Amino acid sequence: MCAPAPCDAGGDVLTVTPMETSRTPQHDPHALAGRTALVTGAASGIGLACAEALAAAGAHVHVVDKAGDAARSLAERIGGTAWVADLSVAEAVDALPADADIVVNNAGLQHVAPVHEFPPDRFALMHRVMVEAPFRILRRTLPGMYERGWGRVVNISSVHGLRASPYKSAYVSAKHALEGLSKVVALEAAPHGVTSNCVSPGYVRTPLVEDQIADQARSHGISEQEVVGRVLLERSALKSLIEPADVAGAVLWLCGPGTGHMTGSSLTMDGGWTAN
């Protein structure tokens, strides 16, 4: 894999324990029959929920993750294929399958520091995983989608692909770049029956975000519940974390019928965070 996930708005890399989604939406088991999906960061959090939802709708899922045991376990459970890959390594990305009709670029990582203290190697790593890897994956999968006359690209962005926060220069700039890449693909792919969109969540209940909550509680000397309400969700109208299954539901909707004219968009899913 590369790292799972998501949203921080956050994402951190390396080792993340797979978590079960708290609820599983009901899907038409034949909606994506015969389709092949590739999901990065698929062993936990949003990626896991997306892999489950796409498989439940009938797609064969390439489960891409750096956590090999978790990727293999999930692939076996949903009838998919596991690919153990570090998305920061170009050769590993270029060895992934190119036969996907659906690509969900989800893997990501986070580092928080002021710009003048931000480690350049960490900045570069985050851009390799969250911008270069999606580009390389799409560069290889789009020709097949064009040939078949159908494809769906869904990039898991973040509210930080639309707004900035201090101390997250690498994450914010990478997510802004992913939003731009998604729009370029939308314009180029439109004549071929391929759509490209972003889903931009706020804070999602993932292993990464739960780790951030615990760290914030320790550093500020407050409870984890106070961190959620007073720090993470202060600007949000809805005072609860988003569930990974809800994000997966949006991804599945973008891949299903009735969304053929939905392209070049960013579907914001943030409980009103960007409205405030």
N, C-alpha and C positions, 0 to 999 in steps of 0.2 A: 504494500500500500504506500501511499504516502499517507499521510496522516489524515486522520479523519479530521475532520471536520470543521466544523462549521464555524459557526457563526459567532460572533461575539456580539453581541455581535462578536464573535471570536473564533478561534480555531487554534489548536495547538497540535503538535506533531507527534512524533515519536511513539511512545507507547500509551495507548488509551484502551481501557477495559471496555469490551463490547457491552452495550446495555440494551435491554429489550425496550421496544416502544411501549408506551403505557396503554395505547389503544390502537387497534388495527381497523382502519376504515374498510367498509365493504366495497369491493370492486367487482366489476364485470369480469369474470374469469376468462373471457374470450376477447376482451377489447383489444389486446395487443398480441393475440395469438399469431405465431409466425414471425414476430419481431424479435430482434436481438438488441439488448441494451448493454451499455458499459457504464458502470458507476465507479468513480474513484472515491477513496476514503470510505469504502463500503462496509468496513467491519464494525462500525459503531455509530452512534448518534444519527445525524440526518442521513448519512450515506446508507446505513443499515436499514433505516425506515424506507428509503427510496428503493433499495434493492428488493425488500420484501413486497412493497406495493406494486412494483413493475412485474415481479414474478407472479404475484397473485392475479394480475391482469393478463397473464399468459405469455409474457416475454421470457426468453432465455436471457439470463443476466450474467455478464462477465463481472465478477466481484473483484475489484482491484483494491489492494490494501498492502501496506508494509507489514502489518501484523499477520503473519502467515497462518498460524493456527486458527485465529478468529476468522480469517477470510475463507479458509477451507471448511470450517465448521458451518459457516453461513451458506456457502455454495452448496454443500451437501444437503442442508436443510431445505433450501428453496429450489433445488434442482438446477443450479447454475454452475459456472466454471470459475474457479479461483485463480487469480493472477497475483503473485506476490512480487511487488515492485516498489522501489523507492523512486518517487516521482521527481526527486531532485537530481536524478541521474538521467541524462538525455538518452543514453543507450537503453535503459530500462523502459523508458516511455515509448521509444520507437519499436520495442519488441512486443508491445501490447497488440491485441487483435484489431484489425481494421474493418471488420465486417459489421460493425454496429449500425443499426438504424436509429438508435436513441443513444445519445451521450449525455451523461449527467456529470459535469465537472464539479466535484464537491470538496476534494481534499484541500486542507489548508492548515495553517499554523499561526501562532500568535507570539509576539514579543512586545513588551511594553517598556518604553524608555524615551526620554527626550531626544530630539534629533541630534543634539551635540554629543550625546552619550551612546547613541544607537550603534551596535556593532555592525560594521559594513558587511561582514560575512553572513550575519543573520539576515540582514536586509536582502542580500542577494539570494540566499536560500529561499526566503519567503516568496520572492518574485519567480524563482525557478519553479516552485511547486504550484503557485496560484495563477501564474500568467503564462510562463513558457510551456509548462506541461499541458494545459488546456489547448494552447496553440498547436503543439506537436500532435496531440491526439486528434484534433479537428483536421489538421493538414492531411492526416492519413485516412480518416473515416469519411470525410465529405465526398471524395470521388465516388465511393460506393453508394452513398445516399443519392448523389446526382444520377447515377446510372439507374437506380431503382425508382427514381422519381418521388421519393418520400423520405423524410428524416425529421428528427426532432432533437434539437440541441437545447439543453437546459443547464444553465450555469448557476450554481449556488453562490450568489453574491452575498450582500449584507446591507443593512442600513448604512454601513460605513463605505459602501460603494456609491452612496448618494450624499452622505454628510461626513464631516470630519469630526474627530475627537482628538484631543491632545495625547501625545505619547504613543501614538499608533501609526507612525509614519509609514512603515512598511506595509502593514495590513490595509490601511486606508488607500494608499497609492496602488497596491496590488488589486484591490477590489474595484477601484475606479478603472484600472486598466482592463480588468475582466469585463466590466460593463461595456467599455468601448469595443473590445474584441467581439463581444456578443452582437453588438449593433452592426459591425462591419460584416460579420458572417450573415446576419439577417438580410442585408442588402445584396450580398453576392449570391446567396443561396435561394432567394425568392423565386427566380425563374425555374428552379429545379424541384419545387415542391417541398423544400426544407425550411423549417422555421427555427429561429434562434431567439431565446429569451433568457432573462435572469429572474430568479426568485430571490428576493432581498429581505431576509428575516431580521428581526431584532434578536433579543437574547433567547436562545433555545436551550431547553433542558438537555444538555449533553454532558458527557464526562468532562470536557474542557471547561465549560461554564461552571459546573459544580466545583471544579478545582479552583477556579477564579473566585468564586463566592467564599470558599473556605479561606483562601489567602487574604482576601479583603477583610474578612471578619477578624482574622488574627492581627493584621496590620493596624486596623482601626479600633480594635478592642470592643467590637459590637457583635451582636448575634448574626448568624447567617440570614435569618429572616429580615433583619434590619438592612443588611447589605442588599438583598433583593429589592426591598421596597424603597429605600432611601438613596441607594447608589445606582444600581442597574436600571430600575424601572421608574426613577423619579420623573422622567419626562413622558412616560408612557401613560396613555389613558387607561389601558387595561393592566392591572397590577398582578399579572401572573406570567411566568415563563411560558414560552411557546413550546408545544410538544413536537418532537421530531416527526411523529405521524401526521401532524397537520401540515408541515412543510412538504412531506412526501405526497400528501393529497393534492397540493397545488402543482407539484411536479407531474403527477399522473394526469391531472386535468389538462396541462399543457401538451401532453402526449396523446390525448384522446380525441374523440370526434368533436366537432364544433369549434375548434381553435385554429383552423387552418389560416385564418387571417390575423392571428395573434403572433406578431413577430416584431423583433426590434424593441421589445418592451421590457420593463423591469416591474415585476409583480411584488409590490411592497407588502410585507406581512409583519408588522411591527407593533401592533396594538396601539397605534396612534402616535408612536414615538416621533416620527418625522413631521407629524401635523402640529406638534406643540412647539 
